[in-house]
Amino acid sequence: AQSVSQHNHHVILSEAASLELGCNYSYGGTVNLFWYVQYPGQHLQLLLKYFSGDPLVKGIKGFEAEFIKSKFSFNLRKPSVQWSDTAEYFCAVTAGGSTLGRLYFGRGTQLTVWP
Amino acid sequence: GAVVSQHPSRVICKSGTSVKIECRSLDFQATTMFWYRQFPKQSLMLMATSNEGSKATYEQGVEKDKFLINHASLTLSTLTVTSAHPEDSSFYICSAPPTGGNPQYFGPGTRLLVL
């Protein structure tokens, strides 16, 4: 079965610091990769996605992620975080070509940004 | 983007009663919807895949007789927690993919507390 690992459970940064959240998955075939964000009291929102093509994908709010197939990784990055980025971040994976869209989630990383 | 709503947002019930949670896609049709459960500080766990016009597909370990799913139309899926017990207390989230695949759009979730 597929699994998704997010090794950082809680990350604390000051504003303007750079961010990188790790995500590794276990699946040998083609994958679709996602990062979702959950702001306090709100529902999950899609930050960015990778289906194919350029492994460096850009999402909303200045976030980007790089798919490194050889490392089974899809790390999320942002060069300069803001206080408003405080949220829970989830990495998710689904098998490429899956018509069911069945998502496997990592356990999430809580990001706290101090002003 | 696509909008998914859930009702109610939170519910408190007595042990032994049944609770129905609705998931609606507001501006698109969804032949497939997904139901997740999220425990505090943990990941989203897929419970079942709701299929319009056919039976739901349950994940291993999820009791289908306890968590009844009905996909009544292309915009509505319901999850009924039957004979609820305190251990069923959790955050239930639904999602729907507008194109039948990904990305999925998530509802705001329903907080269930069973006393």
Interface residues (C-beta under 8 A of the other chain):
Chain A: V4 N32 F34 Y36 Q42 H43 L44 Q45 L46 K49 F51 F90 T94 S98 T99 L100 G101 R102 L103 Y104 F105 G106 R107 G108
Chain B: G1 V4 T32 F34 K41 Q42 S43 L44 M45 L46 T49 I93 S95 P97 G100 G101 N102 P103 Q104 Y105 F106 G107 P108 G109
